[in-house]
């Protein structure tokens, strides 16, 4: 479990280091000409200088240091500035800044078995430095591998659209924020063991695979044409029904069943035709 440390300020240690460094040079120069004792003292000052210098630690904003003492976790320093720690501690730098992961375009099968291409953009950062440092091997590689696995699982859990599954409550193409929310939750569950926080996850590319893209486009066009024709027919039937009712209510003309059938046929041709109808004058009667 992560433990946050607040070490002592390193400015006093920095001053001591400067004094020891100056003393090392002075004693060495003095001892070379006069007394070997000064040389020994110079060496001792230099060793103490190196000891204090190793304990100095600079932490930049949004960075951290994970400290260990001979294999034992001591804590994590998250404050930025100059600090002094036990020189015997070993430290590991871990960035706390947000990072973008532009996933590669993956070719997978959706829920209906259709090959599709999908890619995502993920914004993440380290939330728990202990887990990132000790629970996984190279947490950045872990993020990449688990993100790819999460995207594949998402693509296989939902159909691309509702052409084949009319009752699908969510599709990849029309799911929008709900699909992104499901993806974020999937990533959070997979990456929590590495102490990773998912800030945002969105689908950046979604398309049918090239080998079926043409066929699916034709299918979508056909579906759109059928839907449009259905609306046209429904509207035409309503208009014909309204016309017959008006003619009957206002006693404009008396039509028997055969004349009604002919009128309905003509109106449906006019209303449902793709091109404008060409009028034809009939000088006779329906029965001649």
C-alpha positions in Angstrom: 0.0 0.0 0.0 1.3 3.5 -0.9 2.7 5.5 2.0 3.5 9.2 1.4 6.6 10.6 3.0 7.6 14.2 3.7 11.4 14.3 4.0 13.4 17.1 5.5 14.4 20.1 3.3 17.7 19.7 1.5 19.0 23.2 1.6 20.9 22.8 4.8 22.5 19.6 3.4 23.4 21.5 0.3 25.2 24.1 2.3 27.1 21.4 4.2 28.1 19.8 0.9 29.5 23.1 -0.4 31.5 23.5 2.9 32.8 20.0 2.7 33.8 20.4 -0.9 35.7 23.6 -0.2 37.3 22.0 2.8 38.3 19.0 0.7 40.1 21.2 -1.8 41.8 23.4 0.9 43.0 20.4 2.9 44.3 18.6 -0.1 46.3 21.6 -1.4 47.6 22.3 2.1 48.6 18.6 2.8 50.4 18.1 -0.4 53.1 20.6 0.5 53.3 20.3 4.3 51.6 17.3 6.1 50.1 14.0 5.0 47.6 14.4 7.8 45.8 17.1 5.8 45.6 14.8 2.9 43.9 12.1 5.0 41.5 14.7 6.3 40.8 15.8 2.8 39.9 12.3 1.8 37.6 12.0 4.8 35.9 15.3 3.9 35.4 14.1 0.4 33.8 10.8 1.5 31.4 12.7 3.8 30.7 15.1 0.9 29.8 12.2 -1.3 27.6 10.7 1.4 25.6 13.9 1.9 25.5 14.6 -1.8 23.9 11.2 -2.4 21.2 12.0 0.1 20.1 15.2 -1.9 17.1 14.6 -4.1 15.3 17.0 -6.5 11.7 16.3 -7.4 10.1 18.1 -10.3 6.4 19.1 -10.3 4.1 16.1 -11.0 6.9 13.6 -10.3 7.5 11.3 -7.5 10.3 9.1 -5.9 9.6 5.6 -4.6 12.1 4.9 -1.8 13.5 1.5 -0.7 15.9 0.5 2.1 17.7 -2.7 1.2 14.7 -4.2 -0.5 12.1 -2.8 1.9 9.5 -0.2 0.8 10.0 3.0 2.8 7.5 5.3 1.2 6.8 7.7 -1.7 7.8 11.4 -1.9 5.3 13.4 -4.0 6.1 16.9 -3.0 8.3 18.9 -5.4 11.5 20.7 -4.3 14.9 19.9 -2.9 15.0 17.3 -0.1 17.5 15.3 1.9 16.9 11.6 2.6 18.9 8.7 4.0 21.8 8.3 1.5 21.4 4.5 1.8 17.9 4.7 0.3 17.5 3.6 -3.3 14.9 5.5 -5.3 12.8 5.0 -8.4 11.4 7.9 -10.5 7.7 7.7 -11.4 5.9 10.4 -13.3 2.5 11.5 -12.1 1.6 13.5 -15.2 -1.2 12.5 -17.5 -0.2 10.6 -20.6 -1.9 9.9 -23.9 -2.0 6.4 -25.4 -2.9 6.3 -29.1 -3.7 2.6 -29.6 -3.0 1.0 -32.9 -5.8 0.1 -35.2 -6.9 -3.5 -34.3 -8.8 -5.8 -36.6 -11.3 -7.9 -34.6 -14.7 -9.5 -35.0 -17.7 -7.8 -33.5 -20.5 -9.6 -31.7 -22.1 -10.8 -35.0 -18.8 -12.0 -36.3 -18.2 -9.2 -38.8 -14.5 -8.1 -39.1 -14.1 -4.5 -38.1 -11.2 -2.0 -37.5 -11.2 -0.2 -34.1 -8.7 2.1 -32.3 -9.0 4.1 -29.1 -7.3 7.1 -27.4 -6.7 6.7 -23.7 -5.7 9.4 -21.2 -4.1 7.9 -18.0 -1.8 8.6 -15.1 -0.3 6.8 -12.1 -2.4 7.1 -9.0 -0.7 4.5 -6.7 3.1 4.5 -7.0 3.5 1.4 -4.9 1.4 -0.7 -7.2 3.0 0.8 -10.3 6.5 0.1 -9.0 6.1 -3.3 -7.4 2.9 -5.0 -8.5 3.6 -5.1 -12.2 6.7 -5.3 -14.4 7.1 -2.0 -16.4 3.7 -0.4 -15.8 3.8 1.5 -19.1 4.0 -1.8 -21.1 1.3 -3.2 -18.8 -1.0 -0.3 -19.8 -0.5 -0.9 -23.5 -1.1 -4.6 -23.4 -4.2 -4.5 -21.1 -5.6 -1.6 -23.1 -5.4 -3.7 -26.3 -7.1 -6.6 -24.5 -9.9 -4.3 -23.2 -10.6 -2.9 -26.7 -10.8 -6.4 -28.2 -13.2 -7.4 -25.5 -15.3 -4.4 -26.1 -15.5 -5.0 -29.8 -16.5 -8.6 -29.3 -19.2 -7.7 -26.8 -21.3 -5.4 -29.1 -22.4 -5.4 -32.8 -21.0 -2.8 -35.1 -24.6 -1.6 -35.9 -28.1 -3.0 -35.7 -28.4 -4.2 -39.3 -28.1 -7.8 -38.2 -29.3 -7.4 -34.6 -32.4 -5.3 -34.6 -32.9 -5.7 -30.8 -29.3 -4.7 -29.8 -29.7 -2.0 -27.1 -26.1 -0.7 -27.7 -24.0 -0.7 -30.9 -20.4 0.4 -31.4 -21.4 2.9 -34.1 -24.3 4.5 -32.2 -23.3 3.9 -28.6 -21.5 7.2 -28.2 -20.8 8.2 -24.6 -22.2 5.0 -23.2 -19.7 2.9 -25.2 -16.9 5.2 -24.0 -18.1 4.8 -20.4 -18.1 1.0 -20.7 -14.6 1.2 -22.2 -13.4 3.4 -19.3 -14.8 1.0 -16.7 -13.2 -2.0 -18.5 -9.9 -0.3 -18.5 -10.2 0.8 -14.9 -10.9 -2.8 -13.8 -7.9 -4.1 -15.7 -5.4 -1.4 -14.8 -6.3 -0.9 -11.1 -3.9 -3.6 -10.1 -1.1 -1.4 -11.5 -2.3 1.7 -9.7 -3.4 3.4 -13.0 -6.2 6.0 -13.1 -8.1 6.2 -16.4 -9.1 9.8 -17.0 -10.7 9.4 -20.5 -11.1 6.7 -23.1 -12.7 7.3 -26.5 -13.0 5.4 -29.8 -10.9 7.2 -32.4 -11.4 4.9 -35.4 -14.3 2.6 -36.2 -15.0 1.0 -39.6 -15.7 -2.3 -41.3 -12.6 -4.2 -42.4 -11.7 -3.6 -46.0 -12.8 -7.0 -47.3 -16.4 -6.4 -46.3 -16.6 -2.6 -46.4 -18.0 -2.5 -49.9 -20.7 -5.1 -49.2 -21.7 -3.5 -45.9 -22.0 -0.1 -47.6 -24.3 -1.6 -50.2 -26.3 -3.2 -47.5 -26.6 0.1 -45.6 -27.7 1.8 -48.8 -30.3 -0.8 -49.4 -31.6 -0.6 -45.9 -31.9 3.2 -46.2 -33.8 2.9 -49.5 -36.2 0.4 -48.1 -36.8 2.6 -45.0 -37.4 5.6 -47.3 -39.8 3.7 -49.5 -41.7 2.5 -46.5 -42.2 6.1 -45.4 -43.3 7.1 -48.9 -45.8 4.3 -49.1 -47.2 5.0 -45.7 -47.6 8.7 -46.6 -49.2 7.8 -50.0 -51.7 5.5 -48.5 -52.7 8.2 -46.0 -53.1 10.7 -48.8 -55.2 8.4 -51.0 -57.4 7.5 -48.0 -57.9 11.3 -47.3 -58.7 12.0 -51.0 -61.4 9.2 -51.1 -63.0 10.4 -47.8 -63.1 14.0 -49.1 -64.7 13.0 -52.4 -67.3 10.9 -50.5 -68.1 13.5 -47.8 -68.5 16.4 -50.2 -70.4 14.4 -52.8 -68.1 15.6 -55.6 -68.4 12.3 -57.5 -69.8 8.9 -56.9 -67.3 6.1 -57.4 -68.0 2.4 -57.5 -65.4 -0.1 -56.4 -63.8 -0.4 -59.8 -63.4 3.3 -60.2 -62.0 3.6 -56.7 -59.5 0.8 -57.5 -58.4 2.7 -60.6 -58.1 6.0 -58.8 -56.1 4.4 -56.0 -53.8 2.8 -58.6 -53.2 6.1 -60.4 -52.6 8.0 -57.1 -50.2 5.4 -55.8 -48.2 5.6 -59.1 -48.1 9.4 -58.9 -47.2 9.6 -55.3 -44.7 6.7 -55.1 -43.0 7.1 -58.5 -39.4 8.3 -58.6 -40.1 10.6 -61.6 -42.8 13.1 -62.2 -46.0 11.5 -63.7 -46.9 12.3 -67.3 -50.6 13.3 -67.5 -52.8 11.5 -70.1 -56.2 12.9 -71.1 -58.9 10.2 -71.3 -61.7 11.3 -73.6 -63.7 8.2 -73.1 -64.9 6.4 -70.0 -63.4 3.8 -67.8 -65.5 1.1 -69.4 -64.7 2.0 -73.1 
